[in-house]
Amino acid sequence: MKPETLGFFEKVYEVARRIPYGRVTSYGAIAKYLGATKSARIVGYAMNNSGGKDVPAHRVVNRKGLLTGKHHFDGTNLMQQLLENEGIEVIDNQIQNFKAVFWDPSTELQ
């Protein structure tokens, strides 16, 4: 990977580490916060590579609240289990009450 990609990944991890317990955000919201609005997919790549980096990747979902990254977690339903342990309801890979649990770094981090 290029050094600039690794630098961007670290910025993504810094934001993800600040997502409060019991809340979620989206790949696009992190990208927007970092000034890279069209880089939601790169944020996803960063989450996929976050293993062992103490990053709560389970709290990052797509813009509709779908658990699109779940196949990158060990175990069949680990992402869902981690979210449910934080009180977030998930039905059919979809976060329920998504707007209520959504955390926007652009408005929450100043």
C-alpha positions as CSV (number, residue, x, y, z in Angstrom):
1,M,0.0,0.0,0.0
2,K,1.1,3.5,-0.7
3,P,2.2,5.6,2.3
4,E,-0.6,8.2,1.7
5,T,-3.2,5.4,1.8
6,L,-1.8,4.2,5.1
7,G,-2.0,7.7,6.4
8,F,-5.6,8.0,5.4
9,F,-6.4,4.7,7.1
10,E,-4.9,6.0,10.4
11,K,-7.1,9.1,10.2
12,V,-10.1,6.8,9.6
13,Y,-9.2,4.7,12.6
14,E,-8.9,7.9,14.8
15,V,-12.4,8.9,13.9
16,A,-13.8,5.3,14.3
17,R,-12.3,5.1,17.8
18,R,-14.4,8.1,18.8
19,I,-17.7,6.6,17.9
20,P,-19.6,6.4,21.2
21,Y,-20.7,3.1,22.6
22,G,-24.2,2.2,21.4
23,R,-23.9,4.5,18.3
24,V,-23.0,3.9,14.7
25,T,-21.8,5.9,11.8
26,S,-21.4,5.3,8.0
27,Y,-18.4,5.0,5.7
28,G,-19.5,8.1,3.9
29,A,-19.9,10.2,7.1
30,I,-16.3,9.4,8.1
31,A,-15.1,10.2,4.5
32,K,-17.0,13.5,4.6
33,Y,-15.6,14.4,8.0
34,L,-12.0,13.8,6.7
35,G,-12.7,16.0,3.6
36,A,-12.7,13.1,1.2
37,T,-16.5,13.0,0.4
38,K,-16.2,10.5,-2.5
39,S,-13.9,8.1,-0.5
40,A,-16.5,6.1,1.4
41,R,-15.2,2.9,-0.3
42,I,-11.7,3.7,0.9
43,V,-13.1,4.1,4.4
44,G,-14.5,0.6,4.0
45,Y,-11.1,-0.8,2.9
46,A,-9.7,0.8,6.1
47,M,-12.3,-0.9,8.2
48,N,-11.6,-4.2,6.5
49,N,-7.9,-3.8,7.4
50,S,-8.5,-2.7,11.0
51,G,-8.1,-6.0,12.7
52,G,-5.8,-5.9,15.7
53,K,-5.8,-2.1,15.8
54,D,-8.3,-1.6,18.6
55,V,-10.8,0.0,16.2
56,P,-14.6,-0.6,16.7
57,A,-15.2,-1.4,13.1
58,H,-18.6,-3.0,13.9
59,R,-19.9,0.6,14.5
60,V,-19.4,1.6,10.9
61,V,-22.1,0.6,8.4
62,N,-23.4,1.8,5.1
63,R,-25.5,4.9,4.6
64,K,-28.7,2.9,4.9
65,G,-27.7,1.1,8.1
66,L,-26.9,-2.2,6.5
67,L,-24.1,-4.4,7.9
68,T,-22.2,-4.5,4.6
69,G,-18.9,-5.2,6.3
70,K,-20.1,-8.2,8.3
71,H,-18.2,-10.8,6.2
72,H,-14.9,-9.3,7.4
73,F,-15.6,-10.3,11.0
74,D,-14.8,-13.7,12.4
75,G,-17.8,-15.8,13.1
76,T,-21.1,-15.9,11.3
77,N,-22.9,-13.0,13.1
78,L,-20.1,-11.3,15.1
79,M,-20.7,-7.8,13.8
80,Q,-24.4,-8.1,14.7
81,Q,-23.6,-9.6,18.1
82,L,-21.2,-6.8,18.9
83,L,-23.8,-4.2,18.0
84,E,-26.6,-5.9,19.9
85,N,-24.3,-6.1,23.0
86,E,-24.3,-2.3,22.8
87,G,-28.1,-2.2,22.7
88,I,-28.5,-1.7,18.9
89,E,-31.3,-3.7,17.4
90,V,-30.4,-5.4,14.1
91,I,-33.0,-7.3,12.0
92,D,-32.0,-8.9,8.7
93,N,-28.6,-7.1,8.7
94,Q,-30.4,-3.8,9.0
95,I,-30.0,-1.5,12.0
96,Q,-33.4,-0.5,13.4
97,N,-34.0,3.1,14.4
98,F,-30.9,4.0,12.4
99,K,-31.4,7.8,12.6
100,A,-31.7,7.6,16.4
101,V,-28.4,5.7,16.8
102,F,-26.5,7.5,14.0
103,W,-23.4,9.4,15.0
104,D,-22.2,12.1,12.6
105,P,-18.6,13.0,13.2
106,S,-19.0,16.3,11.2
107,T,-21.4,17.6,13.9
108,E,-20.1,15.7,16.9
109,L,-16.4,16.3,16.5
110,Q,-15.4,20.0,16.5
